[in-house]
């Protein structure tokens, strides 16, 4: 599969999930919704693995990392995102998640010895600043919100959890284990952890059988989880975690385009400048580095 498609596929899917998630809110507790999403995704990945002749039986020694990856990437990360948006605007959360590129660069260097060039880091910083410009009105007003410091801390925790999950998953693939069974086990562990947390905290188990919730659940499970994460980690295996996470810079730009179509969002000159900076920075960061003679 060409590299551009590995990048574009998850970017378009995750940009659309910003709008689709709206149909998951309000009727079912967040812990349940995220658990149902990754529970179904884990089942589908398991079926896909068997269909491709890949065994789901992984070494016993790998299950500790699989459990940790599931709790970090598919439990803590997603719960923290929903929780942080209760206290800070979603625009600030988008800026925080654009920082994943730096977290992944640090993680890749620490775990695998992969170095990111100074030019790559500088252009990535330009992309993060572009995201900040796009959402600047929301960010400027976030300080007046009660609990903003807590929301910011939880949002940074989500970023850290995502970076830890990336490193753990790529560590397992570097041991020669197949990607699809890794994702199936990790998402399954993450879903079970959330279901256990729901029961232990008294939230209980609930589901909304009305078609907007069911269709959004299917979309988030099939495309937002199975397809997007598979393509994302294939890209991370090919180009490194830092370059793969550049999609976190471009996703808010596309998501706002979706919002303009379905929710009436109107771009400001500052937002347009930020979008241009995001696109330009990602284009510059994705250019192949010059090789020395």
N, C-alpha and C positions, 0 to 999 in steps of 0.2 A: 504494500500500500504506500503511495507517495507521501512524503513527509508533510506536504502542505495540507493533505486531506486529514492526516492525523492531528494536525493543529486546528484546522477549520471546523472539523466535525464536533469535537467537544466544546469549542468556543460558541458555535451557534446553538448547540443544545443547551448548555448551561446559561447562556444569555436568555433563552426562552423560558427557562425554569423560574426566573425571577417573577414572571407574570403567572405561571402555572401554579406556583406555591400559594398564591392568593386564594385559590379554591380549596386549599387544605386548612385554612385558618378559620377559627371561630367555633366549629362544632365538635372537633375531636382534639383532645390534648396533644400538644406537640410531641411528647414522648411516644405516644401511640402512633401518630402519623409517620414519624421518622422510622419507627420500628417496622411498621407495615411496609413501608417503601423498601427498606433494605432486606427485609425478610423475603419478599417476593423476588427481589433482584438476586438474592443468594440462591434461591430455588432455580431461577432461570439460568443462572451461570452454571449451576451444577448440571442441569440438563444439557446445556450447550457443551460443557466439558465432555460429558459422556458421548454426546453425538459426534464430537470430533475425536473420540478415542482416547481422551486424556483421563487418567485415573484420578479419582478424588482422594485416594489413599496417599496422604503425604506423610513424611517421616514424623514420628512422635516428637522429636526434638524441635520441629518447626512450629508446633501448635502454640508454644508460648509467645512467639513473635506474631503469629496469626491472631491470637487473642488480643495482644497489645495493639496491633494494627487496627483491629475491628473497633476496640474501645476508643482509640484516639481518632481515627479517620471517620468512622461512620456513626459513632455515638457522641463523644465529647465535642467534636468539631461541629456537627450539625445542631446539637442541642445548644451549644454556646452561641451559634449564630442567631437562632431564634430568640434566645434569652437576651442577647445584647440589643436586639432591635426593639425590645420593650423599653429601653432606656435611652438609646441614641438613634439618630436617623439612619436609614438604610444606606444613605450616601456615605456616611462615615464608615460604616461596615465595609462598603465597597473599597474605600481607600485602604482600610486595614488589610483587606485580602489582596490588594495589589502588592502589599509588602511580602507576600508569600515568595516572590521571586528571590528576595534576599535571604529569607529563611531557608529556602531550598538550596541556595548557593552555599550557605554556611553548612547545612547538613550534608550536601554532596562532598564538600571539601573535607569535613570531619570524618565521614564514614567511608568515602571511596577515593579520597585524594584528588577529586575533580576540581580544578581551579577555573574560576570565571575571570575573564579579562577585565581590566579597568574600564575599557570602552563599553563593554557589555553592561557593567554595573552602572556607569554614568547614564547611558541611554535608558536603562531600566528605571533609574531614578526620575528621568524626564517623563516616563510614562506614568509613574505614581503621582507626580506633580500635576500631570494632565487630568488624572482622575479626581484629584483634589479640586482643580478648577471647575470641573463639571458639576461637582456637588457643593461648591463653596457656600452658597446661601444656607444650605442645611447644616453644614459644618460650623459656620459662624454662629448659628443660633443654638447649637447643641449644648453650649455651656450653661444656658438658662434652664435646661431640663433637670428635674430632680433625679438623682441617681446616675447622672452622666458619667461620673468617674467609675462607678461600678460597671456600667455598660461598656465603657472603654476597656476596662480590665478584662471583662469576659470576652470581648471581641478579640483582644490580643491573645487570650487563651485559645480561642478557636483557631487563630493563625498558627500558633505553636503546635496545636494538636494536628492540624493538617500537614505541617512540615514533618512532624514525627511519623505520622502515618505514611507519608511518601517515602521516607528513608527506610522504614521497616519493610514496606512492600518491595522496594527495589533491592533491599538486602536479600530477601527471599528469592527473587528472580535471579540474582547473581549467584545463588547457590545451585542454579540449574533447575529450579522448580518451575512448572508451567504457570503462566499468568492466570488463566481462567480459574483453575482450582484454588489458587491463592486468593483471588477476589471472592470466590464463592464462600470459602471458609471465613475470611475476614468480615464480609458483610453479614454472614450468618451469626458470627459471634457478636458483632455490633448490635444486630437486631435483638438477639436473646438478652444481651446486657440491658438494653432499653426496656424490654418487656419486664425483666426482673425488677428494674428500678421503678417502673410504673406500679407494679404490684406492691413493692416494699414501701413506696411513698404514699400509697392510698389513692393514686390516680385511677387505678383500675384499667380495664381494657375496653375500648369502645371503637366503633367503626361507623361511618356514615355511608349508607347504601344509596343515597341520592346520586344521580348520574354525574353532576359536576365534580363531586369528591372522587367517585370511582374512576372517572376518566383521567382526572389529574393524577391520581395514585398510579394508574397504569402507565401514564406518560413518564412520570418521575422515576418509576421503577425500571421500565424497559429502556427508555432513551436517556433519562437523566442519570441513571446508575449503571446499567449493564453496558450500554453502548459507549457512553461518555467516558467512564472510568477505564474501560478496556482500551479505547483509543488513546486516552491520556497517558496511561502507563506504558503503552507501546512507544509513544513519542518520547517519554522520559527515558526509556531504555535506549532509544536511538540517539537522542540529542542531549540527554542529561536533564536532571530535575529542574534546574534553574531556567533553562531555555523553554522547557515545556510549560512552566508556570507563567510565562509571559502572557498566556491567554487570560490570566486574571486582570491584566491591564486593559485588554480590548473588550472583555465581556461586558463591563458597564456601558460602553459606548453602544454596542448592539442592543443591550437590554433597554436602553432609553429609546432606541428606535422602535422597539416593540411597544414600549409604554406610550410613545407618541401615537401609534396606530390604534391601540386598544383602550388607553386610559386618558388620552387627551393631553399628555405632557407636551409643553412648548419649550423649544430651545431658546436660550438667551445667547447673546454674543459671547459672554464669558464661557458658557457651556460649549459652544461651537469651537472656541479657541482651545479649550481643554481636550475636546474630541480630536482635533487635528494634532495636538501634541501627543496624545496617546497613540494614534495610528502611526505618526512619523517616528516616534520613539521605538515602537515595536518593529517597524520596518528596518530601522537602523540597527537595532539589537540583533535581528535575525540574519543580518548579512554575514557571510562566512568570513572568519578572521583571515588576514593575510599571512601566508606562510613565509618564513624566512628562507633565504637561499641556502 
